[in-house]
Amino acid sequence: NCLVLNASPCERSVGKNKDDLILQNGMCFTICHSTYCLACIFLPSVLSMPCCLLMSLSFGISLQGGPGSSGCGYGNFEEIGPLDKALKPRNTTWLQAASILFVDNPVGTGFSYVDDCSLFAQNLTTVVSDMMVFLGEFFKCRTEFQTIPFYIFSESYGGKMAAGVALELHKAVQRGTIKCNFMGTALGDSWISPLDSVLSWGPYLYSTSFLDDNGLAEVTAVAKEIMDAINKNEYGLATELWGKAEGVIEENTDNVNFYNILAKEVPEMKSDEQENLHLMRLYQRHVRKMHQGSLDELMNGPIRKKLMIIPDCVKWGGQSKQVFENMAEDFMKPVIDIVDQLLAANVNVTVYNGQLDLIVDTMGQEAWIRKLKWPDLEQFSQKRWQALYVSPESTETAAFHKAYKNFAFFWILKAGHMVPADQGEMALKMLRMVTQQQH
């Protein structure tokens, strides 16, 4: 049961040769147990900075959703990394404000892998445990980061994982078993309370003219089935019914896009696999699409070649289906109580959500927030929100923001589920606010 941290330097030159890429002054890590391996890519903040200024900026870990979507791939090249998947510079990269550690988790995601199928995580507890091993090894090996303000950023199902990791990391720091300057977590369009999200789908789509009365009745009926299953602790059934609800929505909305209601969804169902057919549909809708086309070619071609530490038998995204299926029983379980524990422990918690997101719509987020037992919730609710603009010269409202003590909420306008991809400038401004570089 040995634990090994492998690292290789990576170089980027944004030049004429498309294969000369990616990770200037970055590091590629695999932290390996005897039969599984977590992979990550570390990218330092803006590369022209003096070292002393770089080390004074914030440092964050980025967790993607799914479960099974890759931070090293999708989060990096589609959202916040220095280059997009065409290897063109991204002018809203988060590296302008922080160093970012992209982690492919749970094990089996992206370049992470298992040699023993029994080691796929089946619940949040296992996911958190694996991540704590990862973080412990990272901070032990890279002691220069122990004093830099450290944040956990997340998106979608990654927010559920981030909440669990944040709580355990806080406890580890308090015990002294991990040395790091943990400052808080940001939960982006996060799957904190699946039931509250599902119950809001009908009203949200109805209010945006995607459902008529008949459609609303159908969506409401299947949402009630999901609620009944959850109330009986039948979480596997709830996940299956969640897929049924999405099918009802697609039928009634002419295939609305679950990640941005103003973007058209193209249906896809080509699998011949009959076993766990409902899980296959869900996987294709929410994970597989993040591993296709040019991104897949990039990650399994030039990127793996440059990383130099990925075993030949490992394909980027090759185990993502198993990751998703193994987490099915745990998928619909809420973690509102974990957010409450974070707030009670005085950990900074930021929630942000895209206006056009359906899968985790803002109405659902506000619903679970109202269920918090945090003593200061009423004071937070009574505060007036503030309009935000991407720059002093801008006259267009980009977001609204409200904060009280260690809890904050950003309502991001004209953005879907992937806020940094849809509203990059506002997402970067939000990052600077969360990391206390800007007010």
DOVEX-426873 format. One line per field, with one value per residue (C-alpha): y, z, x. Coordinates in nm, 2 decimals, padded with zeros to 4 digits. Layout:
y = (Y, ...) .
z = (Z, ...) .
x = (X, ...) .
END
This chain:
y = (00.00, 00.24, 00.60, 00.77, 01.12, 01.14, 01.48, 01.60, 01.96, 02.08, 02.34, 02.56, 02.77, 02.92, 02.91, 02.79, 02.42, 02.32, 02.04, 02.29, 02.37, 02.39, 02.42, 02.67, 02.64, 02.40, 02.07, 01.75, 01.52, 01.17, 01.06, 00.68, 00.42, 00.06, 00.01, 00.36, 00.70, 01.06, 01.29, 01.67, 01.96, 02.26, 02.60, 02.89, 03.24, 03.48, 03.37, 03.71, 03.80, 03.82, 03.52, 03.72, 03.86, 03.51, 03.37, 03.64, 03.56, 03.30, 02.94, 02.73, 02.38, 02.33, 02.04, 01.96, 01.79, 01.49, 01.30, 01.20, 01.53, 01.62, 01.93, 01.89, 01.88, 02.05, 02.29, 02.38, 02.41, 02.49, 02.74, 02.89, 02.78, 02.99, 02.83, 02.71, 02.37, 02.53, 02.64, 03.00, 03.23, 03.29, 03.66, 03.57, 03.29, 03.26, 03.25, 03.63, 03.61, 03.28, 02.96, 02.67, 02.30, 02.11, 01.76, 01.48, 01.33, 01.10, 00.83, 00.72, 01.07, 01.22, 01.09, 00.94, 00.57, 00.25, -00.09, -00.26, -00.18, -00.22, 00.10, 00.33, 00.57, 00.49, 00.77, 01.12, 00.98, 00.79, 01.08, 01.31, 01.05, 01.01, 01.39, 01.43, 01.19, 01.39, 01.73, 01.59, 01.47, 01.79, 02.02, 01.80, 01.79, 02.15, 02.33, 02.67, 02.66, 02.60, 02.97, 03.10, 03.16, 02.84, 02.81, 02.52, 02.62, 02.39, 02.35, 02.13, 01.80, 01.93, 02.16, 01.87, 01.72, 02.06, 02.10, 01.76, 01.82, 02.17, 02.04, 01.77, 02.00, 02.25, 01.97, 01.85, 02.20, 02.25, 01.92, 02.01, 01.70, 01.92, 02.25, 02.50, 02.84, 02.73, 03.03, 02.89, 02.74, 02.86, 02.64, 02.71, 02.60, 02.32, 02.00, 02.07, 01.98, 01.77, 01.76, 02.14, 02.16, 01.91, 02.07, 02.40, 02.28, 02.30, 02.65, 02.78, 02.64, 02.76, 03.11, 03.12, 03.00, 02.65, 02.47, 02.52, 02.41, 02.05, 02.03, 02.18, 01.92, 01.64, 01.77, 01.84, 01.48, 01.32, 01.56, 01.44, 01.08, 01.18, 01.35, 01.04, 00.82, 01.05, 01.06, 00.68, 00.69, 00.51, 00.72, 00.48, 00.50, 00.87, 00.89, 00.67, 00.90, 01.20, 01.07, 01.02, 01.38, 01.50, 01.29, 01.45, 01.79, 01.72, 01.60, 01.90, 02.17, 02.05, 01.94, 02.25, 02.26, 02.17, 02.38, 02.70, 02.73, 02.97, 02.72, 02.45, 02.09, 01.82, 01.48, 01.19, 00.83, 00.58, 00.32, -00.04, -00.12, -00.22, -00.27, 00.03, 00.21, 00.50, 00.55, 00.54, 00.82, 01.03, 00.97, 01.07, 01.38, 01.50, 01.35, 01.20, 01.53, 01.68, 01.41, 01.44, 01.60, 01.82, 01.82, 01.44, 01.46, 01.72, 01.54, 01.19, 01.34, 01.63, 01.67, 01.31, 01.32, 01.64, 01.51, 01.22, 01.04, 00.89, 00.51, 00.38, 00.18, 00.49, 00.69, 01.03, 00.99, 00.61, 00.53, 00.82, 00.60, 00.37, 00.68, 00.81, 00.47, 00.39, 00.72, 00.67, 00.56, 00.86, 01.11, 01.24, 01.28, 01.64, 01.80, 02.11, 01.99, 02.01, 02.37, 02.44, 02.29, 02.50, 02.81, 02.72, 02.66, 03.01, 02.88, 03.13, 02.99, 03.15, 03.03, 03.15, 03.06, 03.13, 03.29, 03.06, 02.73, 02.47, 02.16, 02.36, 02.66, 02.96, 02.90, 02.56, 02.72, 02.98, 02.71, 02.51, 02.82, 02.90, 02.57, 02.65, 02.65, 02.91, 03.16, 03.46, 03.35, 03.61, 03.89, 03.77, 03.75, 04.10, 04.26, 04.43, 04.29, 04.50, 04.53, 04.44, 04.55, 04.39, 04.73, 05.09, 05.19, 04.93, 05.03, 04.67, 04.49, 04.16, 04.02, 04.08, 04.01, 03.98, 03.89, 03.87, 03.75, 03.43, 03.36, 03.52, 03.47, 03.58, 03.59, 03.58, 03.72, 03.58, 03.27, 02.91, 02.62, 02.69, 03.04, 03.10, 02.98, 03.20, 03.51, 03.50, 03.86, 03.85, 03.51, 03.66, 03.96, 03.72, 03.52, 03.84, 03.92, 03.58, 03.58, 03.93, 04.09, 04.32, 04.45) .
z = (00.00, -00.08, -00.18, -00.44, -00.58, -00.93, -01.09, -01.42, -01.54, -01.83, -02.08, -02.30, -02.60, -02.78, -03.12, -03.47, -03.39, -03.24, -03.06, -02.88, -02.60, -02.29, -01.94, -01.91, -01.57, -01.46, -01.29, -01.37, -01.07, -01.02, -00.67, -00.67, -00.43, -00.50, -00.73, -00.82, -00.92, -00.90, -01.17, -01.16, -01.35, -01.16, -01.34, -01.16, -01.19, -01.47, -01.59, -01.63, -01.26, -01.03, -00.80, -00.48, -00.62, -00.75, -00.40, -00.25, -00.47, -00.40, -00.48, -00.57, -00.65, -00.93, -00.91, -01.20, -01.20, -01.35, -01.15, -01.41, -01.58, -01.60, -01.44, -01.62, -01.95, -01.94, -01.66, -01.79, -02.17, -02.19, -01.90, -01.69, -01.81, -02.01, -02.34, -02.50, -02.67, -03.00, -02.80, -02.84, -02.54, -02.31, -02.20, -01.90, -01.76, -01.38, -01.38, -01.38, -01.02, -00.88, -00.93, -01.01, -00.94, -01.17, -01.03, -01.21, -00.94, -00.84, -00.93, -01.28, -01.41, -01.69, -01.65, -01.31, -01.31, -01.11, -01.17, -00.95, -01.04, -00.67, -00.60, -00.79, -00.54, -00.46, -00.21, -00.11, 00.19, -00.03, -00.27, 00.02, 00.17, -00.16, -00.20, 00.15, 00.07, -00.24, -00.06, 00.23, -00.01, -00.22, 00.07, 00.23, -00.10, -00.20, 00.13, -00.05, -00.08, 00.28, 00.36, 00.05, 00.08, -00.05, -00.19, -00.33, -00.64, -00.80, -01.05, -01.06, -00.89, -00.80, -00.56, -00.36, -00.35, -00.27, 00.04, 00.17, 00.10, 00.25, 00.58, 00.62, 00.52, 00.78, 01.04, 00.93, 00.95, 01.29, 01.40, 01.24, 01.02, 00.70, 00.68, 00.46, 00.47, 00.39, 00.33, 00.19, -00.09, -00.38, -00.50, -00.86, -00.99, -00.74, -00.68, -00.31, -00.28, -00.58, -00.46, -00.44, -00.79, -00.93, -00.76, -00.92, -01.28, -01.36, -01.22, -01.38, -01.72, -01.69, -01.60, -01.90, -02.15, -02.20, -02.05, -02.09, -01.82, -01.95, -01.95, -01.60, -01.47, -01.62, -01.48, -01.14, -01.13, -01.19, -00.95, -00.68, -00.76, -00.70, -00.37, -00.25, -00.34, -00.15, 00.15, 00.16, 00.13, -00.20, -00.36, -00.65, -00.75, -00.72, -00.96, -01.21, -01.17, -01.22, -01.56, -01.63, -01.53, -01.77, -02.05, -01.97, -01.99, -02.32, -02.47, -02.36, -02.44, -02.78, -02.61, -02.40, -02.31, -01.94, -01.92, -02.09, -02.17, -02.46, -02.63, -02.85, -02.74, -03.00, -02.88, -02.87, -02.79, -02.99, -02.73, -02.79, -02.42, -02.25, -01.90, -01.68, -01.98, -01.77, -01.63, -01.99, -02.10, -01.80, -01.86, -02.22, -02.13, -01.85, -01.88, -02.22, -02.40, -02.20, -02.34, -02.72, -03.03, -03.03, -02.66, -02.66, -02.94, -02.76, -02.42, -02.57, -02.82, -02.75, -02.38, -02.28, -02.48, -02.30, -01.95, -01.99, -01.68, -01.80, -01.85, -02.20, -02.09, -01.96, -02.19, -02.08, -02.00, -02.05, -01.71, -01.68, -01.75, -01.46, -01.23, -01.30, -01.27, -00.94, -00.78, -00.89, -00.54, -00.38, -00.65, -00.52, -00.16, -00.03, 00.15, 00.30, 00.64, 00.53, 00.42, 00.76, 00.93, 00.72, 00.81, 01.18, 01.16, 01.02, 00.68, 00.40, 00.17, -00.16, -00.38, -00.74, -01.01, -01.38, -01.46, -01.76, -01.59, -01.57, -01.43, -01.12, -01.15, -00.92, -00.78, -00.65, -00.50, -00.32, -00.19, -00.01, 00.12, 00.30, 00.47, 00.63, 01.01, 01.01, 01.28, 01.06, 00.77, 00.84, 00.85, 00.52, 00.36, 00.48, 00.31, -00.02, -00.31, -00.50, -00.88, -01.03, -01.36, -01.53, -01.53, -01.42, -01.78, -01.83, -01.81, -01.84, -01.52, -01.51, -01.18, -00.84, -00.51, -00.15, 00.14, 00.52, 00.75, 00.59, 00.34, -00.01, -00.32, -00.68, -00.92, -01.26, -01.55, -01.91, -01.79, -01.79, -01.59, -01.70, -01.57, -01.67, -02.03, -02.07, -01.88, -01.85, -01.75, -01.47, -01.35, -01.33, -01.13, -00.90, -00.84, -00.74, -00.50, -00.35, -00.30, -00.15, -00.42, -00.52, -00.35) .
x = (00.00, 00.28, 00.20, 00.41, 00.41, 00.54, 00.60, 00.74, 00.80, 00.59, 00.68, 00.47, 00.57, 00.27, 00.43, 00.38, 00.39, 00.06, 00.23, 00.46, 00.23, 00.08, 00.20, 00.48, 00.66, 00.38, 00.40, 00.22, 00.16, 00.03, -00.02, -00.04, -00.15, -00.08, -00.38, -00.51, -00.37, -00.50, -00.36, -00.34, -00.19, -00.05, -00.03, 00.13, -00.02, 00.07, 00.41, 00.57, 00.53, 00.83, 00.85, 00.79, 00.46, 00.36, 00.40, 00.19, -00.11, -00.38, -00.36, -00.66, -00.77, -01.03, -01.28, -01.51, -01.85, -02.00, -01.89, -01.64, -01.56, -01.19, -01.05, -00.72, -00.91, -01.25, -01.18, -00.84, -00.90, -01.27, -01.30, -01.02, -00.68, -00.43, -00.52, -00.84, -00.87, -00.74, -00.43, -00.52, -00.45, -00.75, -00.76, -00.99, -00.77, -00.79, -00.41, -00.42, -00.52, -00.42, -00.22, -00.45, -00.42, -00.65, -00.73, -00.90, -01.12, -01.28, -01.02, -01.10, -01.17, -00.96, -00.60, -00.67, -00.72, -00.77, -00.63, -00.89, -01.25, -01.35, -01.16, -01.40, -01.55, -01.91, -01.98, -01.87, -01.68, -01.44, -01.40, -01.31, -01.07, -00.88, -00.86, -00.73, -00.45, -00.38, -00.37, -00.16, 00.10, 00.10, 00.15, 00.41, 00.61, 00.55, 00.61, 00.64, 00.26, 00.18, 00.15, -00.02, -00.40, -00.56, -00.91, -01.12, -01.30, -01.56, -01.84, -02.15, -02.11, -01.76, -01.93, -02.07, -01.72, -01.57, -01.79, -01.69, -01.32, -01.33, -01.47, -01.22, -00.93, -01.04, -01.04, -00.69, -00.55, -00.70, -00.54, -00.21, -00.20, -00.19, -00.01, -00.18, -00.34, -00.70, -00.92, -01.25, -01.44, -01.65, -01.94, -02.03, -02.37, -02.32, -02.52, -02.56, -02.93, -03.04, -03.41, -03.43, -03.29, -03.53, -03.83, -03.74, -03.71, -04.08, -04.14, -03.81, -03.89, -04.25, -04.14, -03.91, -04.17, -04.02, -04.32, -04.70, -04.95, -04.95, -04.57, -04.55, -04.79, -04.58, -04.25, -04.41, -04.54, -04.21, -04.04, -04.28, -04.18, -03.81, -03.91, -04.09, -03.79, -03.56, -03.79, -03.77, -03.39, -03.41, -03.14, -03.06, -03.42, -03.41, -03.12, -03.31, -03.61, -03.39, -03.31, -03.68, -03.75, -03.49, -03.65, -03.99, -03.83, -03.66, -03.99, -04.18, -03.92, -03.80, -03.47, -03.38, -03.01, -02.97, -02.65, -02.78, -03.15, -03.08, -02.84, -03.00, -02.94, -02.88, -03.01, -02.77, -02.84, -02.64, -02.54, -02.62, -02.57, -02.90, -02.76, -02.82, -02.97, -03.09, -02.74, -02.60, -02.84, -02.74, -02.37, -02.40, -02.60, -02.37, -02.02, -01.95, -02.01, -01.72, -01.48, -01.55, -01.41, -01.11, -01.07, -01.04, -00.79, -00.59, -00.58, -00.51, -00.26, -00.02, -00.11, -00.04, 00.28, 00.40, 00.30, 00.53, 00.40, 00.07, 00.09, 00.04, -00.26, -00.45, -00.68, -00.80, -01.16, -01.14, -01.29, -01.54, -01.84, -01.75, -01.69, -02.04, -02.21, -02.04, -02.15, -02.52, -02.64, -02.48, -02.57, -02.90, -02.79, -02.78, -02.49, -02.67, -02.55, -02.19, -02.23, -02.38, -02.08, -01.85, -02.03, -02.03, -01.66, -01.61, -01.49, -01.56, -01.83, -01.92, -02.20, -02.23, -02.48, -02.55, -02.88, -02.94, -02.85, -03.12, -02.96, -02.87, -03.08, -03.07, -03.41, -03.30, -02.99, -03.19, -03.42, -03.15, -02.99, -03.32, -03.29, -02.95, -02.94, -02.66, -02.76, -02.67, -02.90, -03.16, -02.91, -02.77, -03.12, -03.21, -02.90, -02.96, -02.76, -02.51, -02.49, -02.15, -01.99, -01.69, -01.51, -01.56, -01.63, -01.91, -02.27, -02.41, -02.49, -02.29, -02.40, -02.54, -02.36, -02.45, -02.23, -02.25, -01.97, -01.84, -02.11, -02.15, -02.37, -02.30, -02.59, -02.41, -02.62, -02.62, -02.43, -02.53, -02.39, -02.03, -02.00, -01.63, -01.70, -02.01, -01.90, -01.52, -01.47, -01.72, -01.59, -01.24, -01.37, -01.56, -01.24, -01.06, -01.34, -01.35, -00.97, -00.99, -00.78, -01.07, -01.38) .
END
